Amino acid sequence: MVEIISTIILFLIVLSALVLVHEWGHFFAARIFGVHVEEFGLGFPPRARGWKRNGMTYSLNWLPLGGFVKIKGEQGESERDTDSFAAKPIWQRIIILASGVGMNCVAAVVLLTIGFSVGMPTAIDGPEDEAAGMSQEIQIVSVLPSSPAQQAGILPGDIIVSLDARQFGRVSEVQEYIQAHNGQEIAVMVKRGSQEVLKKITPVILEGGTPVLGVGLTKTAVIAYPLHRAFVLAVRSTIAIAVSIVTLLGTAVSRLAFDGFVGPVGIATYTATTAELGFGYLMNLMAQLSVSLAIINILPIPALDGGRVLFLLVEKVRGKSLRPALEQAIHVAGFMALIVLLVAVTIRDVAHLIAF
């Protein structure tokens, strides 16, 4: 019970921090362009306490799930007021809407810079890196949907401890062992956080013609870098994370296969497990979540920032905006669809958690 409560608390702290960073982006951009911010809230209503300062309300709310910014004229009202969002040029409104996404990307760079400077798991492939690294491990970086590994409950981030009680020092040795046991059950011991779990998995022949478990492997080591190099690596890693997420989304949409995505329950589980591995690991996960939040929000889906930007682009082309009531109805419909999707993913995550 204590472990469940600590997992929930840690998840809420991580999620709230990333959402607040996102909202700060909207807040700062609005202030730069002279748009009045009516309220900046920590958590979601009902309100617990509120303070007014310089015409703006700072609120502390009961639902600890991030926060929100209430901007004057965001729903199209107060169009004649110069400090209203609705009165600003379209390009300024787009920047205000997109600033949350930009801030999440900046946060990812900061988190990764900290992580690389204190020591973070890094893929190693050369003798020099291997000599510099500590805690060298063979890590699972991806799990193929509907593969034997996925069906057994293997997750990205798991560490391979042994196969049939045999330990290996190289990724190639693990792959060769799996390929030599086509159709034969292998006892796979993985480490997840501080726990070791035994899974019995039978390799199968998938695309490529060689027996596989359906996992992507890399050898990692915890390596600390000087601050200037850590920053460069952080920028590169943030770009790489964004590209991989966009690629994954594109593949999922084209194949209508979303097994690789997780909801709040899955993220909470990953967060708790990652925190046990160390500070650098947690920074890495938070950076990935921050980039994920940015990309999801910029998608042209009603109710998200990207959907609102899309409506502004339509307004630019048409020369006038849609009727506020119609636009609001579309956003509400989009929000309800997202809630249904979230519930469905959560149910699946709970089922996987129970199975594991």
N, C-alpha and C positions, 0 to 999 in steps of 0.2 A: 504493500500500500504506500509506504514511504517513497519507494522508487517511482511509482506512478505519479505521485504528487510532485516530486522533484522534476520529473520529465515534463509535466504540464507547465510548471513554473518556468523552467528553462526555455521551453518552446515559446511561451507567451512573452518572455523577455526578448528573445531573438526576433520574433515576428514583430513585436511592438517597435523595437529599435529600427528595423528596416522600413516599416510603414511610416514611422515618424520622419525618417530621413526623406522618404518620398514626399511627404506632405510639406516638409520644410522647403523643398524645391519649389512647390507651388507658391508657398508663402513669400519667399524671397523675391521670386519673379514678379509676383503681384505688387509687392511693395516698390520694386524698382520702377514699374510702369505706372505708379500712382493709383493702383486699384485698392480700394478699401477692403481690408480683411475684417469681417465681422466677428469671427470666432476661430480660435485655434484650440482644438480639444485633444487632450490625452485620454485615450480610450473612447468608447462610444456611449451615447446616452442609454439610460437615464443619467442625468448630471448629478454628481455628488457635491461638488463645490464649483464656484465660479468667481473670477476676479476681473474687474474692468480696469483697463489702463489705456490711456490715449484713444478712447473710443472703441477699443477692441476687447472682446471677452476672452480670457484664458480660462478653460474649464478642465476639471478633473472628473471623469465619468466612470461609471460602475463596470462597464464591459471592457476588460483589459485586452483589447485586440488592435493595438496600434493607435491611430488617431485620425483626425480629419481637419480640414481647413474649410471654413464657410466664407466664400468670397461674394461680395456684393455684386448683384447683377449676373450671377453665374447661370441662372435659369432664364435669362432674357429680360428680367425686370429692371427698373430704374435706368432705362436706356438713355435718358436725357441727362443723367447726372455724370459729370466728368470723371468722378472716381468710381464709376461702375464698370465692371468687366464688359458688359454689353455695349458700352460706348466706345471701347477701344478699337483700334484698327485690327483687322483679322490677323496680321502677322504677329502683333503683340499678344493676342489671345492664344494663338498657337504656341508661342514660346512659353506662356504661363502654363498651358496644359501639358506641354512636353517637358517642363523643368523637373517634374517629379521623376521622370524616367532618367533624365540627365544626372540628377543627384544620386540615384541608385547606382549608376555606373561609376560616378566619382567615389561613392562609398565602397564599391567593390575594389577599386584601385587602392584606396587607403587600407582596407582590411587585408588585402593581399600583400601590400608593402610591409605592414606590421608582421604578417605571418612569415614572409620570406626572411625578414630581418631577425626574428626570434628562432626560426627553424620550422620548416614546414615540409610535409612529404613531397618529394620531387622525384619524377621518373629519372632513372639513371641508366646510362647505356655505355659510358666510356670508363676506362680504368681510372682516370683522374677523379671523376665524380664518385666512383665507388670508394676510392680511398678517402675522400672527404666526408662521405656520408656515414651516418650512424643508423642503427636500427633498420638494417636492410631487410626488406620483406617483399614477397610476391603478392601483389594486390590485384583484386578484381576491380576493373574500372568500368565494365559494362556487362550487362546480362541480356542476351538475346531473347525477345518475347517468345513465349511458347516453347522454349528450349528445355532440355532436361534440368539445367541449373535453375531456370526460372520456376519451373514446376516444383522443384525441391525447396524453394524458398531462399535461394542464394541472392544476395543483394550487392549492388555496387559498393565498394568500400571494404567488403569482407577481405580478410587476409587468409591466404592458403597456408595452413600450418603443416599439413601432411596429406599424402594420398596413400591409402592402405598402410598407414603408420610409417611411411617413408618420407623423409624430408628432402627438399630440393633447393639448390642455390640459384638456379637460372630458370627463366621463363621457358626457354627451349626444352629443358629437361622435363618440365611439367607437361608441355604439349606432346612431347614424344611418348611419355608414359600413357597419356590419355589415348593417343592414336594407337598404341599397342594393345589397348584393352577394349576394342570395339565390341559392343554387345555384352561386356562383362561389368558387373557392378563394382564400382569403386567407392571405398569408404573415404569421403572427403571431409577432413577436419578443417573448419574455418574459425577464425577469431573475429568476433564482432564486439568491439569495445573491450571489456575485461572478461568476456565469456568466450569459451570455446564450445562449438557445437558440431556434432558429427552428422553428416548427411550421406546417405548412400545413393549414388547417382550412376546411371548407366549411359556411357557415351553412345551417340547415334551419329549416323552420317547425314549431314545437312548439305547446304549448298557448298560446293568446293570439293566434295568427294572424299573428305577425310573425317574420321571419327572425332567428335567434339562434345564438350559439355554445354557449349553455348555461352562462353564467357570471354571477355577481353582481358588480357593480363598485362601487367607491367611490373618491373622491379622498381621499388621506391626506397628512398632513404631520407631521413630527416636532415636537411642541410640548411645552415644559416648563412645569409649573404650580407655583405656591407649594404648600408642603407641606399646608396645611389644605385647599386645593381639590383637591389630588392625592388626599387621603384620601377625600373625598366622591365623586370620580369613580371611585375604586377600588371603593368599596362598590356604587355603581350598576353598574359594569361587571361585578363578580362576580355580582350578581343577574341581569344580562342574559345572561351566559355560562351560568349555571345554567338559565335559562329556555330558551335556545336549544338546549342539550344535551338537556333533557327533551323539547322539541318534536321534535327530530331523532330521538330514541329512539322516541317515540310514532309518528311517521310511518313509521319503518323497520319497527317491529313490525306496524303495521296493513297495510302494503304488502308485508311480508316482503322488503324490499329493504335490504341492508346495505352497499351499495357505498360509502357515504360514511364508513365506519369503517376505521381502520387499526390494525395491530398494532405490535409492537416495532420491526420493520424500518422501517415507515412513520414512526413517531414519531422514530426515530433519524435518519432522513433529514431530517425537518422541523427537528429540533433543531440539526443541523449547519448547515443552510441558514440558519436564523433567527439563529444565533450570528454568522454572517458579516455580517448586516445591522446588528448593533449590540446594546449592552447592553439598551436599552429593549425591543427586539424580543424578546430572550431572556426578559426578565421577563414579558412579555405571554404568551408561549408557556407558560412554567412555570406561570403563574396558570391558564391554560386547562386544562393537564394536571392541576393540583391539583384544580380543580373537577370535572373529568371523573372523576378517581379517587374523589372523594367521592360523586358520584352513582352510579357503577357499584357502589361498595361498599354503598350503602344500598338497592340493589334487593333485593327479597325472593327471592333466589336462594340455595339451599343452598350452604354453604361461605363465603359472603360475610357481612359484618356484618349486612346487611339480612335475610338468611335466618335468622341466629341471633336477631335481634330478633323475627322472625315466630314462631319457635318459643316465645319467651318470652310473646308475646301469646296463643298457643294454650294455653300452660300457665296463663295467667291466666284464660282462659275455661273451661278444663276443670277447673281447681282442682288439677291435678297435671301433672307433666311427662311427656313421652313416655319410654319406656324408653331409657336412654342408648345402648344398642347400636343401636337402631333409628334414633335421631337421628343417631348417628355414621355409620351406613351411608348415610343420605340425604345427609349433607354430603359424604361421599366420592364418591358418585355425581355430585353437583353439581360437585365439584372436577374429576372426570374429564371431564365434559361441557365445562367451561370450558377445559380443556387441549386437547381436540379442536378447539374453536372457535378457540382461539389459534393452533394449528398451521395450521388452514385459512386464517385471515386472514394469517398470516405467509407462507404459500406464495403467496397472491394478491399480497401486497405485493412479494415478490421478483420475481414475474412482471411487475408494473407497472414496477418499478425497471429491470429488464432491457430492457423495451420502450421506456422513456424514454431 
